[in-house]
Amino acid sequence: MTHTYKAIFVVAALGLGACTNPGNLAGNGSGAGAGTGTGTVTPVDPASNPNSPAYFSQTIGDRVLFAVDTHTLTDAGRATLTAQAGWLQANPEYAAIIEGHADEQGTREHNLALGARRSNAVSEFLISQGIAASRLRTLTYGKERPLEICSAESCYAKNRRAVTVISAGAGV
Amino acid sequence: MILSRITAFLLAAAVVLMSLPMAALAELNLELDDPNIEPMPFAVPTFVAENAEASAFANQIARVVAEDLTGTGLFREISKDAYISTVTNFNSPVQYADWKAINAQALIVGAVNMNGNNVTVKFRLFDVFSGAALGDGLQFGGTTTSWRRMAHKVADAAYSRITGEGAYFDSRVVFVSETGPKNERKKRLAIMDYDGANVQFLTDSRSLVLAPRFSPTGDRVLYTSYESGFPKIYVLDVASVGRRALADQPGTMSFAPRFSPNGQTVVYSLSSGGNTDIYRMDIGSGAPVRLTSEPSIETAPSFSPDGKQIVFESDRSGNQQLYIMSANGGEARRISFGTGRYGTPVWSPRGDLVAFTKQSGGRFHIGVMRVDGSDEQLLTSSFLDEGPSWSPNGRVIMFMRESAGAGGEVGLYSIDISGRNLRRVTTDGGASDPAWSPLLK
């Protein structure tokens, strides 16, 4: 995941035309990637700009979670996705790749298919909220990219996720 | 490749030896389905070096032969310290009494000759208690770089003659080499001999790669890569390491490929709009044919050896179970009915069994069942056992095992379909997704 977040924050830096070097931003990005949502306060904290992808991932929330072997959106998930849709509508210059993930309790192929179901559930919800399908692309990682690596439900719950990864460009 | 010249030759001595009186009632034979099987004691003296250059190989080849046989769990090597005679000439009469005295039921005698880069290996197998050769002598020719293959050929011949089973030591395994923690895992395709020797990497670690599968002749490998950013199927030529993406449909993801027995068709999974179904594609034309059209997950397809049927997994019943359908699609019949989830089915090369991964009671198992779903046997149990692959003779299954937690290790194991002889396959670092090649030619 870390490299994905680095990519986002590099994009953020370019979008803001910030003079801070991307290395520092990437450092903040790693923190955000761990889900803390409290980036170090710096004069150019990208998360303070509500139109930034950093704001999207940290303040709005870039992910929704799922129960074991399901792709049904929870009420909390729907609330997050409604807010995601609002941000995407306000920022039409961005597109998104929705990554579907599974925990390690499952075979590789099944989990790839499960991740595809989860990313599609998010995509369909965003489309139902008025986001153009052409701005969204679904991607499954199955169990290949866990966020947390303990073998307990506390970690598994965070790994069963779909993450909306913002990228520059109006369509993917 | 190198060992195209395999010459069987009759030895003059064999005639003389065959005429000796039978000293024992028991024939040299191992019945692998016997639940009370005892490892057969054997001796493999250092092969005779027929010239000075051959001496280095003479010992190494004999060692690999011994390791192949003992590695099956079906044979037990008798220590050299116990030997009464030595073998200094390939054609000398066998001193049966000396080998009988140390209870060597089987005796493997070999000789190595070197001529420049060319290595010739001869071998004979003797049934000590019957006082006779078992089968003709064999000769294998190769080069200095292929000496391990010649050793595997010798062991294969001995194994097949004694067990009546097909050979499997002269084979390779393609797998995923893994490094780094679980949340930053780097994966590369690699290939090695079945016993872990001669590892060679086929891809770098820039792109996530999954589940390689050999072609029926072992010359190509299908696998899934995220090279494009999305899971997509590639075919790689083992000799040149050149690769190309299979034709795909924009906006879809494809994975879980396997070759048909004739090597011309690929069966795989394609995800579109969140739904995963099974497709087949002629590898030449790239034209896809959809085989399943269900709202459930259909994945992990594997052909029967005759190419007429496909076993796959589906959660159409509510959880993962195994099904068989025609290779042209159509109605499928469910074959797994036990409690738990069944996935990753693989049809055995002999056609009689399906190996699978089963999840039940919070554990993972590798198991086998008959193709009609009867006689389910779970062979292993651990935190995570997954992805069985058959040895070329259908007697042994290799699979991946990963342990729990942040420091969990992932490696390859093999087990006999009798449930005996669980063994770790030596790899340098983590390894997953093994796929066993056919027997090399």
Interface residues (C-beta under 8 A of the other chain):
Chain A: M1 T2 D69 H71 I97 E104 Q105 G106 T107 R108 E109 H110 L112 A113 L114 A116 R117 S119 N120 A121 S123 E124 R137 T138 L139 T140 Y141 E144 R145 P146 L147 E148 I149 C150 S151
Chain B: P181 K182 N183 E184 R185 L208 L210 A211 G229 F230 P231 G251 M253 F255 A256 S269 S271 G273 G274 N275 T276 I297 T299 A300 E313 D315 N319 Q320 R341 G343 T344 T357 Q359 F383 L384 E386 G387 E402 A404 G405 A406 G408 D433
